[in-house]
Amino acid sequence: MRIALAYSGGLDTSVIIPWLKEHYAADVFAVVVNVGQKDDFRYIAHKALASGASDVWIPDCRQEFLESYAFPMVQAEALYEGQYLLGTAIARPLIAKKLVEGAAKFGAEAVAHGATGKGNDQVRFEVGVRALNPDLAIIAPWRLWDLKGRQDEMAYAAAHGVPVDSTPESPYSRDENLWHVSHEGGAIENPALPIPPDVYTWTVHPEDAPDAPEVVDIGFVNGIPVSINGHPHNAVTLVESLNSLGSRHGVGRLTMVEDRLVGMKSRGVYETPAGTILYAAHKALTSLVWDREVTYFMDQVGTKLARLTYDGLWFSPLREILLETTKTANQPVTGEVRVKLFKGQATAAAVKQAPESLYSPELATFEASSFSHQDAEGFIRLWGLSSQVYGSVHREGIKV
């Protein structure tokens, strides 16, 4: 039997290789999807092979990840439960896609992953795999083995000579890509405790950030970020640069208790510097170029797209429709926005240019203009006519 394993080199997947070989007498092929995590891929490949993998494939998917997955989230201003910028969730469909490609590359009949039975990732991986190749068998060791938690995994790894980075003193589970880094486990799991300083790996504490603000100009074309301070960037270098800038100013930290798809609440810590900056800039630009109804509608589109992404339904017809809608809505979203970075905040300070802006200073001014104030009277009468009619019928029952 041949099994393609979504491999990260972390604790879970490190112990899965010998476990699969032991329980399935299988040849295991590690698929390591490079979505911008700050890993030593040579070391990861070496560790996979030393743990018993027959071969390793490491596709560089950074550009695809940003252009086809992360940037559409910016265009839709998609947030899960009003806060989460979907850093882990948006990488999972791409990893599932590459896992299926890896299975074809190695002639595997099955795929495996290291997601637990408690989390969202098991759904995201497996729904993605089934959407792309339903003939592949799926093995989820966390739902099968007798290891009860991270302590058991570390003991298993030690017994099988597998080196891991997690220790009993540092039990955090992290997921990192070019868009964000997330942290779970340990003291984070207790909502009564503040987040320990050693959790954060990207951003400085806002109180320790520079005492002077820094401004950065972000250029967009059709809702896609393309430049920093007037200098063109490809997707990867743009996000890397903004991550560096934002981290220096403590931008992008988020602690939240979220509702997992499987029905439980979980507490996580996220660092998303570039994403936080880009969301702020994009929203400032759309406030000028989208009219009222488009803005309200795109709020719904972004919320629904975030929910589909979080819930593992990326490979669905509705997601395709929502992205086409988002692409259309972003056609006028071209311009340049100045964002101020200061003590953990990314604030859109000014929209330097927006060729398709709907904002009319001549109409909005409090000074003399062509606007006729008398026109408002008829508008108000018609706008409130239904309330007036209702009141005439139910006036005595209306509480004031």
LINFEN-V585328 format. One record per helix or strand of 3 or more residues. SS is the DSSP state (H for helix, E for strand). FROM is the first residue (numbers start at 0). TO is the last residue. If there is no record, write none. Layout:
BEGIN
ss=SS from=FROM to=TO
ss=SS from=FROM to=TO
END
This chain:
BEGIN
ss=E from=1 to=5
ss=H from=10 to=23
ss=E from=26 to=30
ss=H from=40 to=49
ss=E from=54 to=56
ss=H from=61 to=75
ss=H from=88 to=105
ss=E from=109 to=112
ss=H from=120 to=131
ss=E from=136 to=139
ss=H from=140 to=142
ss=H from=149 to=158
ss=E from=172 to=175
ss=E from=180 to=183
ss=H from=185 to=188
ss=H from=196 to=198
ss=H from=205 to=207
ss=E from=213 to=220
ss=E from=223 to=227
ss=H from=234 to=247
ss=E from=252 to=258
ss=E from=264 to=270
ss=H from=272 to=288
ss=H from=291 to=309
ss=H from=316 to=331
ss=E from=334 to=341
ss=E from=344 to=352
ss=H from=360 to=363
ss=H from=374 to=382
ss=H from=384 to=396
END
